[in-house]
Amino acid sequence: MSNLITLASLRISETNPNHHLWNNNGTWFLHYTVYPTPFTKERIRRSLGTKDVKVARERRDNFFNHLAKQTPNSAVPAGQIAVA
């Protein structure tokens, strides 16, 4: 039996409104890293299905808010994830 605790952690640069966003030939993607074990990491890129940066930011914020609500013992309060 393992005593691992899953914590959500999120680094946000307040000076960069496009944190975790990546533009690939005009389509915006969400780009983040997960750590499935203490010894490994995996970079994830998910298409946000839009060419509009404002829509991409909204979808990114919704994704991280949803993630915080789904993660027990979250280290990031759900209300503090979205960046204006």
Secondary structure per residue as TSV (DSSP state, phi and psi in degrees):
chain	resnum	aa	ss	phi	psi
A	1	M	-	360.0	135.0
A	2	S	-	-101.5	146.1
A	3	N	-	-104.5	28.6
A	4	L	-	-69.5	139.4
A	5	I	-	-115.7	131.3
A	6	T	-	-90.7	124.2
A	7	L	-	-122.7	139.0
A	8	A	-	-89.0	132.6
A	9	S	-	-135.6	140.4
A	10	L	-	-142.9	124.8
A	11	R	-	-100.7	125.8
A	12	I	-	-127.0	129.1
A	13	S	-	-92.1	111.9
A	14	E	T	-66.7	-18.7
A	15	T	T	-84.1	-8.2
A	16	N	-	-120.8	100.3
A	17	P	T	-68.1	-11.9
A	18	N	T	-104.4	26.8
A	19	H	T	-57.9	141.4
A	20	H	T	66.7	11.7
A	21	L	E	-111.6	145.6
A	22	W	E	-140.6	128.9
A	23	N	E	-97.9	117.7
A	24	N	E	-115.6	100.5
A	25	N	T	53.5	40.5
A	26	G	T	96.2	-16.2
A	27	T	E	-101.3	131.9
A	28	W	E	-84.9	138.1
A	29	F	E	-122.9	151.1
A	30	L	E	-91.8	128.1
A	31	H	E	-125.7	119.4
A	32	Y	E	-150.6	168.7
A	33	T	E	-120.4	136.3
A	34	V	E	-117.2	154.5
A	35	Y	E	-121.2	88.2
A	36	P	E	-64.7	-27.9
A	37	T	E	-137.0	166.5
A	38	P	T	-63.8	-12.2
A	39	F	T	-112.8	-2.1
A	40	T	E	-132.3	158.6
A	41	K	E	-140.6	157.2
A	42	E	E	-139.5	127.0
A	43	R	E	-89.3	131.0
A	44	I	E	-115.7	134.6
A	45	R	E	-127.3	122.2
A	46	R	E	-121.3	130.5
A	47	S	E	-67.0	136.0
A	48	L	-	-93.2	-1.9
A	49	G	-	64.3	33.0
A	50	T	-	-148.2	153.6
A	51	K	S	-104.5	-1.5
A	52	D	-	-96.2	118.9
A	53	V	H	-64.4	-33.3
A	54	K	H	-66.4	-40.9
A	55	V	H	-66.5	-40.1
A	56	A	H	-61.1	-43.1
A	57	R	H	-62.7	-41.6
A	58	E	H	-64.3	-43.1
A	59	R	H	-67.2	-37.9
A	60	R	H	-61.2	-48.0
A	61	D	H	-62.4	-40.8
A	62	N	H	-62.6	-40.4
A	63	F	H	-62.1	-48.4
A	64	F	H	-69.0	-34.4
A	65	N	H	-63.6	-43.3
A	66	H	H	-63.2	-42.6
A	67	L	H	-60.8	-43.1
A	68	A	H	-64.0	-37.2
A	69	K	H	-70.8	-28.6
A	70	Q	H	-86.9	-14.8
A	71	T	S	-94.9	115.3
A	72	P	T	-67.3	148.4
A	73	N	T	57.4	35.9
A	74	S	-	-59.2	134.2
A	75	A	S	-80.7	-10.4
A	76	V	S	-117.7	114.2
A	77	P	-	-60.9	137.2
A	78	A	G	-55.5	-36.9
A	79	G	G	-73.0	-10.5
A	80	Q	G	-104.4	7.7
A	81	I	S	-83.7	-43.6
A	82	A	-	-66.4	139.8
A	83	V	-	-114.9	130.4
A	84	A	-	-72.0	360.0
